Amino acid sequence: MKNTYNIVKNIIEKLTLENQTISFAESCTGGRIAVAFTAVPGASAILNGSCVTYSNEIKHLWLGVEDEVLDQYGAVSSQCVAQMLEGIQKLAKSNYAIAVSGIAGPSGGTELKPVGTVYIGLKTPFIQEVFHCNFSGSREEIQEQSTRFSIKKLEEILNI
């Protein structure tokens, strides 16, 4: 199995060849996806930007997530992540986007949304999809699993 560095390297090479760009809106991953990309030479050719939008207020102000969505569904929801995707893609003027919001723990979980609940969205010129994930482990392990899942799903969508 390819490690994350090699997967990101392949994504960068493909998007560079296709003259495409990407951006990220991260909450519970705290910028880890952006770190994974900027660790690879050549990222500047495709990475337009990234936002760590941890608070609901910043999700709303920076990405345009509607207050009604946050009030009705919460930040950890497919509806919020879908709007995060739209917002970051518009803000960064990118072709591709990844957005993540979840509960990494150790606290913050509920019966309906336990620790490890993470929504991960990908937006391309062709599709937009939000995945509901249930990860387990420590806070760091949940963040790492969320980061790897995001990158792996992008790899699959790009058919690399």
C-alpha positions as a Markdown table, in Angstrom:
| # | Residue | x | y | z |
|---|---|---|---|---|
| 1 | Met | 0.0 | 0.0 | 0.0 |
| 2 | Lys | 1.3 | 3.4 | -0.9 |
| 3 | Asn | 2.1 | 5.8 | 1.9 |
| 4 | Thr | 0.4 | 9.2 | 2.1 |
| 5 | Tyr | 3.5 | 11.1 | 0.9 |
| 6 | Asn | 3.5 | 9.0 | -2.4 |
| 7 | Ile | -0.2 | 9.4 | -2.8 |
| 8 | Val | 0.0 | 13.2 | -2.4 |
| 9 | Lys | 3.0 | 13.2 | -4.8 |
| 10 | Asn | 0.9 | 11.4 | -7.5 |
| 11 | Ile | -2.0 | 13.8 | -6.9 |
| 12 | Ile | 0.2 | 16.8 | -7.3 |
| 13 | Glu | 1.7 | 15.4 | -10.5 |
| 14 | Lys | -1.7 | 14.7 | -12.0 |
| 15 | Leu | -3.3 | 18.0 | -11.1 |
| 16 | Thr | -0.2 | 19.8 | -12.3 |
| 17 | Leu | -0.4 | 18.1 | -15.7 |
| 18 | Glu | -4.1 | 19.0 | -15.9 |
| 19 | Asn | -3.4 | 22.6 | -14.8 |
| 20 | Gln | -5.9 | 22.1 | -11.9 |
| 21 | Thr | -5.9 | 23.5 | -8.4 |
| 22 | Ile | -7.0 | 22.4 | -5.0 |
| 23 | Ser | -8.0 | 24.0 | -1.7 |
| 24 | Phe | -8.9 | 22.7 | 1.8 |
| 25 | Ala | -11.3 | 23.7 | 4.5 |
| 26 | Glu | -10.4 | 21.9 | 7.7 |
| 27 | Ser | -11.9 | 21.8 | 11.1 |
| 28 | Cys | -11.0 | 18.7 | 13.3 |
| 29 | Thr | -7.9 | 17.9 | 11.2 |
| 30 | Gly | -6.5 | 21.3 | 12.1 |
| 31 | Gly | -4.5 | 21.8 | 8.8 |
| 32 | Arg | -3.1 | 18.3 | 8.6 |
| 33 | Ile | -4.3 | 17.9 | 5.0 |
| 34 | Ala | -2.5 | 21.1 | 4.0 |
| 35 | Val | 0.6 | 19.9 | 5.9 |
| 36 | Ala | 0.5 | 16.6 | 4.0 |
| 37 | Phe | 0.4 | 18.5 | 0.7 |
| 38 | Thr | 3.0 | 21.2 | 1.5 |
| 39 | Ala | 5.4 | 18.5 | 2.6 |
| 40 | Val | 5.7 | 17.4 | -1.0 |
| 41 | Pro | 7.8 | 19.5 | -3.5 |
| 42 | Gly | 5.6 | 20.9 | -6.3 |
| 43 | Ala | 2.6 | 21.6 | -4.1 |
| 44 | Ser | 2.8 | 25.3 | -4.9 |
| 45 | Ala | 1.8 | 24.5 | -8.5 |
| 46 | Ile | -1.6 | 23.2 | -7.4 |
| 47 | Leu | -2.4 | 24.3 | -3.8 |
| 48 | Asn | -4.3 | 27.6 | -3.9 |
| 49 | Gly | -4.9 | 27.8 | -0.2 |
| 50 | Ser | -6.3 | 26.3 | 3.0 |
| 51 | Cys | -8.4 | 27.5 | 5.9 |
| 52 | Val | -8.6 | 26.0 | 9.3 |
| 53 | Thr | -12.2 | 26.9 | 10.2 |
| 54 | Tyr | -12.5 | 25.6 | 13.7 |
| 55 | Ser | -15.3 | 27.7 | 15.1 |
| 56 | Asn | -18.8 | 28.0 | 13.8 |
| 57 | Glu | -18.4 | 31.7 | 13.5 |
| 58 | Ile | -15.4 | 31.4 | 11.2 |
| 59 | Lys | -17.1 | 28.6 | 9.2 |
| 60 | His | -19.9 | 31.2 | 8.6 |
| 61 | Leu | -17.7 | 34.3 | 8.1 |
| 62 | Trp | -15.0 | 32.8 | 5.9 |
| 63 | Leu | -16.8 | 30.0 | 4.1 |
| 64 | Gly | -20.4 | 31.2 | 4.1 |
| 65 | Val | -21.8 | 28.2 | 6.0 |
| 66 | Glu | -25.4 | 29.3 | 6.8 |
| 67 | Asp | -26.3 | 29.9 | 10.4 |
| 68 | Glu | -29.5 | 27.9 | 9.8 |
| 69 | Val | -27.4 | 24.9 | 8.8 |
| 70 | Leu | -25.2 | 25.2 | 11.9 |
| 71 | Asp | -28.2 | 25.6 | 14.1 |
| 72 | Gln | -30.3 | 22.8 | 12.6 |
| 73 | Tyr | -27.6 | 20.2 | 11.8 |
| 74 | Gly | -24.5 | 21.4 | 13.6 |
| 75 | Ala | -20.9 | 21.8 | 12.3 |
| 76 | Val | -20.4 | 18.1 | 12.3 |
| 77 | Ser | -22.9 | 17.3 | 9.5 |
| 78 | Ser | -23.0 | 16.6 | 5.8 |
| 79 | Gln | -24.9 | 19.8 | 5.2 |
| 80 | Cys | -22.1 | 21.9 | 6.9 |
| 81 | Val | -19.3 | 20.1 | 5.0 |
| 82 | Ala | -21.1 | 20.6 | 1.7 |
| 83 | Gln | -21.3 | 24.3 | 2.4 |
| 84 | Met | -17.6 | 24.3 | 3.5 |
| 85 | Leu | -16.7 | 22.8 | 0.1 |
| 86 | Glu | -18.6 | 25.4 | -1.8 |
| 87 | Gly | -17.2 | 28.2 | 0.4 |
| 88 | Ile | -13.5 | 27.2 | 0.1 |
| 89 | Gln | -13.7 | 26.5 | -3.6 |
| 90 | Lys | -15.2 | 29.9 | -4.2 |
| 91 | Leu | -12.8 | 31.7 | -1.8 |
| 92 | Ala | -9.7 | 30.0 | -3.3 |
| 93 | Lys | -11.0 | 29.8 | -6.8 |
| 94 | Ser | -9.9 | 26.2 | -7.0 |
| 95 | Asn | -11.0 | 23.3 | -9.2 |
| 96 | Tyr | -10.9 | 20.7 | -6.4 |
| 97 | Ala | -11.7 | 21.1 | -2.7 |
| 98 | Ile | -11.6 | 18.9 | 0.4 |
| 99 | Ala | -13.6 | 19.9 | 3.6 |
| 100 | Val | -13.5 | 18.1 | 6.9 |
| 101 | Ser | -15.5 | 18.6 | 10.1 |
| 102 | Gly | -15.8 | 16.1 | 13.0 |
| 103 | Ile | -15.3 | 15.2 | 16.6 |
| 104 | Ala | -11.8 | 14.1 | 17.4 |
| 105 | Gly | -12.3 | 13.9 | 21.1 |
| 106 | Pro | -11.6 | 13.0 | 23.7 |
| 107 | Ser | -14.7 | 14.9 | 24.7 |
| 108 | Gly | -17.4 | 16.6 | 22.6 |
| 109 | Gly | -19.2 | 13.5 | 21.5 |
| 110 | Thr | -22.9 | 12.8 | 22.0 |
| 111 | Glu | -25.1 | 9.7 | 21.6 |
| 112 | Leu | -26.0 | 10.7 | 18.0 |
| 113 | Lys | -22.5 | 12.0 | 17.2 |
| 114 | Pro | -20.0 | 10.1 | 19.2 |
| 115 | Val | -16.3 | 10.9 | 19.3 |
| 116 | Gly | -14.8 | 9.8 | 15.9 |
| 117 | Thr | -17.8 | 11.0 | 13.9 |
| 118 | Val | -16.2 | 12.9 | 10.9 |
| 119 | Tyr | -17.7 | 14.2 | 7.7 |
| 120 | Ile | -15.3 | 14.5 | 4.8 |
| 121 | Gly | -16.3 | 16.2 | 1.6 |
| 122 | Leu | -14.6 | 16.2 | -1.8 |
| 123 | Lys | -15.6 | 18.5 | -4.7 |
| 124 | Thr | -14.2 | 18.2 | -8.2 |
| 125 | Pro | -15.3 | 19.7 | -11.5 |
| 126 | Phe | -17.4 | 16.6 | -11.9 |
| 127 | Ile | -18.8 | 15.5 | -8.5 |
| 128 | Gln | -19.4 | 16.6 | -5.0 |
| 129 | Glu | -19.6 | 13.9 | -2.3 |
| 130 | Val | -19.7 | 13.9 | 1.5 |
| 131 | Phe | -18.7 | 10.8 | 3.4 |
| 132 | His | -19.9 | 10.0 | 6.9 |
| 133 | Cys | -17.0 | 8.3 | 8.8 |
| 134 | Asn | -16.8 | 6.7 | 12.2 |
| 135 | Phe | -13.2 | 6.5 | 13.3 |
| 136 | Ser | -11.8 | 5.3 | 16.6 |
| 137 | Gly | -8.7 | 5.9 | 18.7 |
| 138 | Ser | -7.1 | 8.8 | 20.4 |
| 139 | Arg | -7.6 | 12.4 | 19.2 |
| 140 | Glu | -4.4 | 12.2 | 17.1 |
| 141 | Glu | -5.4 | 8.9 | 15.6 |
| 142 | Ile | -8.8 | 10.2 | 14.6 |
| 143 | Gln | -7.2 | 13.3 | 13.0 |
| 144 | Glu | -4.7 | 11.1 | 11.2 |
| 145 | Gln | -7.4 | 8.7 | 10.0 |
| 146 | Ser | -9.4 | 11.6 | 8.7 |
| 147 | Thr | -6.5 | 13.1 | 6.9 |
| 148 | Arg | -5.5 | 9.7 | 5.3 |
| 149 | Phe | -9.2 | 9.0 | 4.3 |
| 150 | Ser | -9.5 | 12.4 | 2.6 |
| 151 | Ile | -6.3 | 12.0 | 0.6 |
| 152 | Lys | -7.1 | 8.4 | -0.3 |
| 153 | Lys | -10.6 | 9.3 | -1.5 |
| 154 | Leu | -9.1 | 12.1 | -3.7 |
| 155 | Glu | -6.7 | 9.5 | -5.1 |
| 156 | Glu | -9.6 | 7.2 | -6.0 |
| 157 | Ile | -11.7 | 10.0 | -7.6 |
| 158 | Leu | -8.7 | 11.0 | -9.7 |
| 159 | Asn | -8.2 | 7.3 | -10.6 |
| 160 | Ile | -4.5 | 7.4 | -9.9 |
